[in-house]
């Protein structure tokens, strides 16, 4: 059975994690905020991409079912 640790993380998620780790090492200020915003943007983009991919698959499956009728 696959656990979350077994699932490979995407490149965007790895970059977001790296940006958050670098941000933690910085003192409070502009650089830290910029890295945190970058990480949140990368996570948002990944979420939207996954949602779009799932919708495309769903549409393709519906098209296949309709063509079989």
Backbone as XML, in Angstrom:
<?xml version="1.0"?>
<chain id="A" units="angstrom">
  <residue number="1" name="UNK">
    <atom name="N" x="0.842" y="-1.173" z="0.000"/>
    <atom name="CA" x="0.000" y="0.000" z="0.000"/>
    <atom name="C" x="0.891" y="1.241" z="0.000"/>
  </residue>
  <residue number="2" name="UNK">
    <atom name="N" x="0.517" y="2.210" z="-0.801"/>
    <atom name="CA" x="1.327" y="3.418" z="-0.889"/>
    <atom name="C" x="0.997" y="4.369" z="0.258"/>
  </residue>
  <residue number="3" name="UNK">
    <atom name="N" x="2.036" y="4.865" z="0.845"/>
    <atom name="CA" x="1.876" y="5.891" z="1.871"/>
    <atom name="C" x="2.318" y="7.222" z="1.279"/>
  </residue>
  <residue number="4" name="UNK">
    <atom name="N" x="1.943" y="8.335" z="1.903"/>
    <atom name="CA" x="2.352" y="9.628" z="1.352"/>
    <atom name="C" x="3.853" y="9.770" z="1.169"/>
  </residue>
  <residue number="5" name="UNK">
    <atom name="N" x="4.637" y="9.125" z="2.008"/>
    <atom name="CA" x="6.089" y="9.235" z="1.869"/>
    <atom name="C" x="6.600" y="8.470" z="0.648"/>
  </residue>
  <residue number="6" name="UNK">
    <atom name="N" x="5.817" y="7.494" z="0.160"/>
    <atom name="CA" x="6.216" y="6.722" z="-1.013"/>
    <atom name="C" x="5.969" y="7.474" z="-2.320"/>
  </residue>
  <residue number="7" name="UNK">
    <atom name="N" x="5.034" y="8.400" z="-2.291"/>
    <atom name="CA" x="4.671" y="9.120" z="-3.502"/>
    <atom name="C" x="5.733" y="10.175" z="-3.794"/>
  </residue>
  <residue number="8" name="UNK">
    <atom name="N" x="6.225" y="10.171" z="-5.003"/>
    <atom name="CA" x="7.258" y="11.123" z="-5.387"/>
    <atom name="C" x="6.656" y="12.530" z="-5.449"/>
  </residue>
  <residue number="9" name="UNK">
    <atom name="N" x="7.381" y="13.482" z="-4.906"/>
    <atom name="CA" x="6.900" y="14.855" z="-4.937"/>
    <atom name="C" x="7.279" y="15.493" z="-6.265"/>
  </residue>
  <residue number="10" name="UNK">
    <atom name="N" x="6.444" y="16.406" z="-6.686"/>
    <atom name="CA" x="6.697" y="17.060" z="-7.964"/>
    <atom name="C" x="7.846" y="18.062" z="-7.818"/>
  </residue>
  <residue number="11" name="UNK">
    <atom name="N" x="8.350" y="18.489" z="-8.943"/>
    <atom name="CA" x="9.445" y="19.456" z="-8.948"/>
    <atom name="C" x="9.008" y="20.778" z="-8.331"/>
  </residue>
  <residue number="12" name="UNK">
    <atom name="N" x="7.780" y="21.205" z="-8.627"/>
    <atom name="CA" x="7.276" y="22.457" z="-8.043"/>
    <atom name="C" x="7.197" y="22.367" z="-6.532"/>
  </residue>
  <residue number="13" name="UNK">
    <atom name="N" x="6.697" y="21.240" z="-6.035"/>
    <atom name="CA" x="6.573" y="21.072" z="-4.582"/>
    <atom name="C" x="7.958" y="21.040" z="-3.930"/>
  </residue>
  <residue number="14" name="UNK">
    <atom name="N" x="8.912" y="20.366" z="-4.575"/>
    <atom name="CA" x="10.271" y="20.323" z="-4.015"/>
    <atom name="C" x="10.884" y="21.720" z="-3.970"/>
  </residue>
  <residue number="15" name="UNK">
    <atom name="N" x="10.650" y="22.518" z="-5.026"/>
    <atom name="CA" x="11.156" y="23.888" z="-5.022"/>
    <atom name="C" x="10.493" y="24.729" z="-3.940"/>
  </residue>
  <residue number="16" name="UNK">
    <atom name="N" x="9.202" y="24.520" z="-3.722"/>
    <atom name="CA" x="8.495" y="25.247" z="-2.676"/>
    <atom name="C" x="9.035" y="24.877" z="-1.297"/>
  </residue>
  <residue number="17" name="UNK">
    <atom name="N" x="9.283" y="23.600" z="-1.093"/>
    <atom name="CA" x="9.834" y="23.148" z="0.191"/>
    <atom name="C" x="11.212" y="23.752" z="0.418"/>
  </residue>
  <residue number="18" name="UNK">
    <atom name="N" x="12.019" y="23.765" z="-0.631"/>
    <atom name="CA" x="13.357" y="24.342" z="-0.533"/>
    <atom name="C" x="13.287" y="25.839" z="-0.205"/>
  </residue>
  <residue number="19" name="UNK">
    <atom name="N" x="12.367" y="26.554" z="-0.842"/>
    <atom name="CA" x="12.226" y="27.991" z="-0.583"/>
    <atom name="C" x="11.792" y="28.242" z="0.861"/>
  </residue>
  <residue number="20" name="UNK">
    <atom name="N" x="10.889" y="27.421" z="1.371"/>
    <atom name="CA" x="10.457" y="27.587" z="2.764"/>
    <atom name="C" x="11.590" y="27.287" z="3.742"/>
  </residue>
  <residue number="21" name="UNK">
    <atom name="N" x="12.384" y="26.288" z="3.440"/>
    <atom name="CA" x="13.522" y="25.977" z="4.317"/>
    <atom name="C" x="14.535" y="27.120" z="4.335"/>
  </residue>
  <residue number="22" name="UNK">
    <atom name="N" x="14.797" y="27.698" z="3.136"/>
    <atom name="CA" x="15.723" y="28.837" z="3.070"/>
    <atom name="C" x="15.146" y="30.044" z="3.805"/>
  </residue>
  <residue number="23" name="UNK">
    <atom name="N" x="13.819" y="30.224" z="3.719"/>
    <atom name="CA" x="13.178" y="31.364" z="4.379"/>
    <atom name="C" x="13.287" y="31.256" z="5.894"/>
  </residue>
  <residue number="24" name="UNK">
    <atom name="N" x="13.204" y="30.047" z="6.411"/>
    <atom name="CA" x="13.295" y="29.864" z="7.865"/>
    <atom name="C" x="14.645" y="30.298" z="8.423"/>
  </residue>
  <residue number="25" name="UNK">
    <atom name="N" x="15.673" y="30.210" z="7.604"/>
    <atom name="CA" x="17.022" y="30.556" z="8.062"/>
    <atom name="C" x="17.264" y="32.067" z="8.071"/>
  </residue>
  <residue number="26" name="UNK">
    <atom name="N" x="16.398" y="32.825" z="7.395"/>
    <atom name="CA" x="16.596" y="34.267" z="7.291"/>
    <atom name="C" x="15.903" y="35.007" z="8.427"/>
  </residue>
  <residue number="27" name="UNK">
    <atom name="N" x="16.429" y="36.179" z="8.784"/>
    <atom name="CA" x="15.730" y="36.998" z="9.778"/>
    <atom name="C" x="14.459" y="37.581" z="9.157"/>
  </residue>
  <residue number="28" name="UNK">
    <atom name="N" x="13.556" y="38.020" z="10.003"/>
    <atom name="CA" x="12.313" y="38.616" z="9.533"/>
    <atom name="C" x="12.644" y="39.809" z="8.657"/>
  </residue>
  <residue number="29" name="UNK">
    <atom name="N" x="12.033" y="39.859" z="7.483"/>
    <atom name="CA" x="12.300" y="40.965" z="6.573"/>
    <atom name="C" x="11.846" y="40.657" z="5.161"/>
  </residue>
  <residue number="30" name="UNK">
    <atom name="N" x="12.285" y="41.499" z="4.238"/>
    <atom name="CA" x="11.839" y="41.391" z="2.850"/>
    <atom name="C" x="12.259" y="40.090" z="2.186"/>
  </residue>
  <residue number="31" name="UNK">
    <atom name="N" x="13.498" y="39.679" z="2.375"/>
    <atom name="CA" x="13.967" y="38.453" z="1.706"/>
    <atom name="C" x="13.168" y="37.244" z="2.163"/>
  </residue>
  <residue number="32" name="UNK">
    <atom name="N" x="12.914" y="37.182" z="3.463"/>
    <atom name="CA" x="12.154" y="36.065" z="4.008"/>
    <atom name="C" x="10.727" y="36.057" z="3.448"/>
  </residue>
  <residue number="33" name="UNK">
    <atom name="N" x="10.105" y="37.222" z="3.412"/>
    <atom name="CA" x="8.747" y="37.316" z="2.883"/>
    <atom name="C" x="8.703" y="36.932" z="1.404"/>
  </residue>
  <residue number="34" name="UNK">
    <atom name="N" x="9.695" y="37.370" z="0.648"/>
    <atom name="CA" x="9.735" y="37.038" z="-0.777"/>
    <atom name="C" x="9.825" y="35.533" z="-0.993"/>
  </residue>
  <residue number="35" name="UNK">
    <atom name="N" x="10.662" y="34.858" z="-0.224"/>
    <atom name="CA" x="10.788" y="33.401" z="-0.366"/>
    <atom name="C" x="9.502" y="32.696" z="0.034"/>
  </residue>
  <residue number="36" name="UNK">
    <atom name="N" x="8.861" y="33.176" z="1.091"/>
    <atom name="CA" x="7.603" y="32.567" z="1.516"/>
    <atom name="C" x="6.517" y="32.752" z="0.463"/>
  </residue>
  <residue number="37" name="UNK">
    <atom name="N" x="6.452" y="33.941" z="-0.141"/>
    <atom name="CA" x="5.469" y="34.189" z="-1.195"/>
    <atom name="C" x="5.752" y="33.339" z="-2.428"/>
  </residue>
  <residue number="38" name="UNK">
    <atom name="N" x="7.023" y="33.164" z="-2.743"/>
    <atom name="CA" x="7.396" y="32.305" z="-3.859"/>
    <atom name="C" x="6.914" y="30.875" z="-3.609"/>
  </residue>
  <residue number="39" name="UNK">
    <atom name="N" x="7.155" y="30.369" z="-2.405"/>
    <atom name="CA" x="6.750" y="29.007" z="-2.065"/>
    <atom name="C" x="5.229" y="28.855" z="-2.146"/>
  </residue>
  <residue number="40" name="UNK">
    <atom name="N" x="4.503" y="29.815" z="-1.624"/>
    <atom name="CA" x="3.045" y="29.727" z="-1.658"/>
    <atom name="C" x="2.526" y="29.785" z="-3.103"/>
  </residue>
  <residue number="41" name="UNK">
    <atom name="N" x="3.170" y="30.595" z="-3.930"/>
    <atom name="CA" x="2.785" y="30.668" z="-5.339"/>
    <atom name="C" x="3.037" y="29.361" z="-6.066"/>
  </residue>
  <residue number="42" name="UNK">
    <atom name="N" x="4.169" y="28.724" z="-5.782"/>
    <atom name="CA" x="4.476" y="27.435" z="-6.403"/>
    <atom name="C" x="3.468" y="26.365" z="-5.991"/>
  </residue>
  <residue number="43" name="UNK">
    <atom name="N" x="3.101" y="26.363" z="-4.716"/>
    <atom name="CA" x="2.114" y="25.389" z="-4.248"/>
    <atom name="C" x="0.751" y="25.646" z="-4.879"/>
  </residue>
  <residue number="44" name="UNK">
    <atom name="N" x="0.393" y="26.923" z="-5.034"/>
    <atom name="CA" x="-0.882" y="27.273" z="-5.655"/>
    <atom name="C" x="-0.902" y="26.807" z="-7.114"/>
  </residue>
  <residue number="45" name="UNK">
    <atom name="N" x="0.207" y="27.059" z="-7.834"/>
    <atom name="CA" x="0.281" y="26.640" z="-9.232"/>
    <atom name="C" x="0.174" y="25.125" z="-9.369"/>
  </residue>
  <residue number="46" name="UNK">
    <atom name="N" x="0.843" y="24.408" z="-8.472"/>
    <atom name="CA" x="0.789" y="22.952" z="-8.534"/>
    <atom name="C" x="-0.635" y="22.458" z="-8.300"/>
  </residue>
  <residue number="47" name="UNK">
    <atom name="N" x="-1.314" y="23.063" z="-7.340"/>
    <atom name="CA" x="-2.687" y="22.662" z="-7.035"/>
    <atom name="C" x="-3.597" y="22.909" z="-8.243"/>
  </residue>
  <residue number="48" name="UNK">
    <atom name="N" x="-3.449" y="24.061" z="-8.882"/>
    <atom name="CA" x="-4.270" y="24.379" z="-10.052"/>
    <atom name="C" x="-3.959" y="23.435" z="-11.211"/>
  </residue>
  <residue number="49" name="UNK">
    <atom name="N" x="-2.689" y="23.104" z="-11.377"/>
    <atom name="CA" x="-2.293" y="22.189" z="-12.455"/>
    <atom name="C" x="-2.876" y="20.803" z="-12.221"/>
  </residue>
  <residue number="50" name="UNK">
    <atom name="N" x="-2.844" y="20.323" z="-10.985"/>
    <atom name="CA" x="-3.393" y="19.009" z="-10.683"/>
    <atom name="C" x="-4.900" y="18.989" z="-10.893"/>
  </residue>
  <residue number="51" name="UNK">
    <atom name="N" x="-5.544" y="20.080" z="-10.515"/>
    <atom name="CA" x="-6.989" y="20.161" z="-10.689"/>
    <atom name="C" x="-7.338" y="20.150" z="-12.174"/>
  </residue>
  <residue number="52" name="UNK">
    <atom name="N" x="-6.570" y="20.911" z="-12.976"/>
    <atom name="CA" x="-6.812" y="20.970" z="-14.418"/>
    <atom name="C" x="-6.580" y="19.601" z="-15.050"/>
  </residue>
  <residue number="53" name="UNK">
    <atom name="N" x="-5.542" y="18.881" z="-14.605"/>
    <atom name="CA" x="-5.240" y="17.558" z="-15.140"/>
    <atom name="C" x="-6.376" y="16.585" z="-14.821"/>
  </residue>
  <residue number="54" name="UNK">
    <atom name="N" x="-6.903" y="16.652" z="-13.610"/>
    <atom name="CA" x="-8.003" y="15.766" z="-13.225"/>
    <atom name="C" x="-9.252" y="16.073" z="-14.044"/>
  </residue>
  <residue number="55" name="UNK">
    <atom name="N" x="-9.524" y="17.343" z="-14.282"/>
    <atom name="CA" x="-10.690" y="17.712" z="-15.090"/>
    <atom name="C" x="-10.529" y="17.231" z="-16.528"/>
  </residue>
  <residue number="56" name="UNK">
    <atom name="N" x="-9.326" y="17.319" z="-17.065"/>
    <atom name="CA" x="-9.082" y="16.859" z="-18.436"/>
    <atom name="C" x="-9.293" y="15.355" z="-18.546"/>
  </residue>
  <residue number="57" name="UNK">
    <atom name="N" x="-8.829" y="14.619" z="-17.545"/>
    <atom name="CA" x="-9.034" y="13.167" z="-17.545"/>
    <atom name="C" x="-10.515" y="12.827" z="-17.483"/>
  </residue>
  <residue number="58" name="UNK">
    <atom name="N" x="-11.239" y="13.553" z="-16.628"/>
    <atom name="CA" x="-12.667" y="13.317" z="-16.476"/>
    <atom name="C" x="-13.404" y="13.590" z="-17.783"/>
  </residue>
  <residue number="59" name="UNK">
    <atom name="N" x="-13.032" y="14.653" z="-18.456"/>
    <atom name="CA" x="-13.647" y="14.996" z="-19.742"/>
    <atom name="C" x="-13.326" y="13.933" z="-20.788"/>
  </residue>
  <residue number="60" name="UNK">
    <atom name="N" x="-12.118" y="13.460" z="-20.803"/>
    <atom name="CA" x="-11.716" y="12.427" z="-21.768"/>
    <atom name="C" x="-12.484" y="11.125" z="-21.512"/>
  </residue>
  <residue number="61" name="UNK">
    <atom name="N" x="-12.651" y="10.765" z="-20.247"/>
    <atom name="CA" x="-13.393" y="9.555" z="-19.920"/>
    <atom name="C" x="-14.855" y="9.694" z="-20.333"/>
  </residue>
  <residue number="62" name="UNK">
    <atom name="N" x="-15.434" y="10.854" z="-20.107"/>
    <atom name="CA" x="-16.827" y="11.079" z="-20.491"/>
    <atom name="C" x="-16.965" y="10.984" z="-22.013"/>
  </residue>
  <residue number="63" name="UNK">
    <atom name="N" x="-15.989" y="11.511" z="-22.738"/>
    <atom name="CA" x="-16.011" y="11.416" z="-24.197"/>
    <atom name="C" x="-15.906" y="9.982" z="-24.673"/>
  </residue>
  <residue number="64" name="UNK">
    <atom name="N" x="-15.089" y="9.184" z="-23.996"/>
    <atom name="CA" x="-14.948" y="7.782" z="-24.375"/>
    <atom name="C" x="-16.231" y="7.024" z="-24.122"/>
  </residue>
  <residue number="65" name="UNK">
    <atom name="N" x="-16.873" y="7.312" z="-23.019"/>
    <atom name="CA" x="-18.133" y="6.619" z="-22.675"/>
    <atom name="C" x="-19.215" y="6.988" z="-23.686"/>
  </residue>
  <residue number="66" name="UNK">
    <atom name="N" x="-19.278" y="8.284" z="-24.048"/>
    <atom name="CA" x="-20.276" y="8.734" z="-25.021"/>
    <atom name="C" x="-20.040" y="8.104" z="-26.389"/>
  </residue>
  <residue number="67" name="UNK">
    <atom name="N" x="-18.785" y="7.928" z="-26.766"/>
    <atom name="CA" x="-18.493" y="7.357" z="-28.082"/>
    <atom name="C" x="-18.816" y="5.869" z="-28.146"/>
  </residue>
  <residue number="68" name="UNK">
    <atom name="N" x="-18.859" y="5.194" z="-27.011"/>
    <atom name="CA" x="-19.160" y="3.769" z="-26.984"/>
    <atom name="C" x="-20.664" y="3.508" z="-27.108"/>
  </residue>
  <residue number="69" name="UNK">
    <atom name="N" x="-21.477" y="4.501" z="-26.853"/>
    <atom name="CA" x="-22.941" y="4.308" z="-26.879"/>
    <atom name="C" x="-23.452" y="4.240" z="-28.275"/>
  </residue>
</chain>
